[in-house]
């Protein structure tokens, strides 16, 4: 490029040099010929070479800064170079990135520029490491534009290809692969690709996979930014918030604490960033049911925000959070007092006012004031209904909470109606797919609870598939839905299908909760019941024995559960003996080998 520019400058110098003055001639003795009169015209231009024109067009494009100037310069460059020229590919990339950053262009136009860049670069022979970087950036641009067009699967494909190009060029891998990126630091490109991948996977409901990409983003930022950077603190908080969103509060806690530590070391103990960290810490501690710590962090966050004069929605939400924590602590009157104070500060039909009445209903429901609870919920629903078009994601989430409060006051039909309404809204929001499985599972559970078993099954079956996609096949929530499906099949007198669901539930809970968790034991008990109903007594006794052993491991606290498990074991054994011939009974039914620690239980098993 430098050589081309130098050649261009030399060429211009030759073209612009003054024409040398001709030497004076002696006068001719002959009379001069008659003069012919010509119209005055400029001298014909000296034709410039195609290379010079292309170089000039490229320089103009590189110097352009505004959108209009870039578009005009791009058209000039487009006319000056061949359609397969790499300079045109890089110009497409630069223009597309500029249009995307400005937010003023149609994403389809950005996508078209990205694809044009890709076509040129992929058709170019002798690709170098710098071409690999350009390809990665073009694929990222195509993925980002596809995401803006809600073409999530296309976006995922582009971004995955981009990551394959850029990964070998990262500093820790470039040496191993023998790649050189000509001094270009590809880590910011890799970070942009990973971050967009996290956004796409979140939109597709694959939140567990998105967490892995966010973790990679954090690792890249740690390698790029100086230690103790404020931006690094924000990255830790973002990852903590993502873990909290999937209810993984144990992983979220140390990440948020690290964010607070970084912000306090760089900005001081009373920074706004630190206040945001503490508010999130309050949410995390609430999820861990450590309500005293949650309230402490919330109050410290509010104190800092008030000292900075931040009296906006952020502070009001923090006050509502504090009221909810007080409700969890049983401080209902204090919570209502806080909520009434917030209600005075907001507009009559605002979303925040709806949240205030939802929290107030929660306090009243815990005090068993059903009438007042319903009135507060109705006021909240009236406000939310007006906001459905403006903020469908927030309204859908609020409807879910309202439905849970209607459950508390035994208004199950109303709860189911709101959940169905919420599910219909969520299905129209691409980024909310992770919530659809939870809502479908809750609808199925409520229908099952109210005896509408045949209606419950489709919702539960749908919920299983959605939740597996969103949270992975071994998430504990998937296990609970399998368990409810098994219960539904048992109600429909389909014990074989029920046994399959209970077996899947137990498999998931063994991994996610552990084999001795009370819910895992209940799933094992349900499996034993299903085999008992099928007449498969040997299998029923095997799983019932596991239930006995698991409750025994809980010690004295599970004495009643252990006695009931032993009673059921003996009941199955009696039925099994009755179904066998006398000569087979001794070999078919082995006795439990473990010794009972409780004397009554031991006698029952021996009997």
Secondary structure, 3 states (H helix, E strand, C coil): CHHHHHHHHHHHHHHHCCCCCCCCCCCCCCCCCCCCCCCCCCCCCCCCCHHHHHHHHHHHHHHCCCHHHHHHHHHHHHHHCCCCCHHHHHHHHHHHHHHHHHCCCCHHHHHHHHHHHHHHHHHCCCCCHHHHHHHHHHHHHHHHHHHHCCCHHHHHHHHHHHHHHHHCCCHHHHHHHCCCCCCCCCHHHHHHHHHHHHHHHHHCCCHHHHHHHHHHHHHHHHHHCCCCCHHHHHHHHHHHHHHHHCCCHHHHHHHHHHHHHHHHHHHCCCCHHHHHHHHHHHHHHHHCCCHHHHHHHHHHHHHHHHHCCCCCHHHHHHHHHHHHHHHHCCCHHHHHHHHHHHHCCCCCCCHHHHHHHHHHHHHHHHCCCHHHHHHHHHHHHHHHHHCCCCCHHHHHHHHHHHHHHHHHCCCHHHHHHHHHHHHHHHCCCHHHHHHHHHHHHHHHHHHHHCCCHHHHHHHHHHHHHHHHHHHCCCCHHHHHHHHHHHHHHHHCCCHHHHHHHHHHHHHHHHHHCCCCCHHHHHHHHHHHHHHHHHCCHHHHHHHHHHHHHHHHCCHHHHHHHHHHHHHHHHHHHHHHHHHCCHHHHHHHCCCCCCCCCCHHHHHHHHC
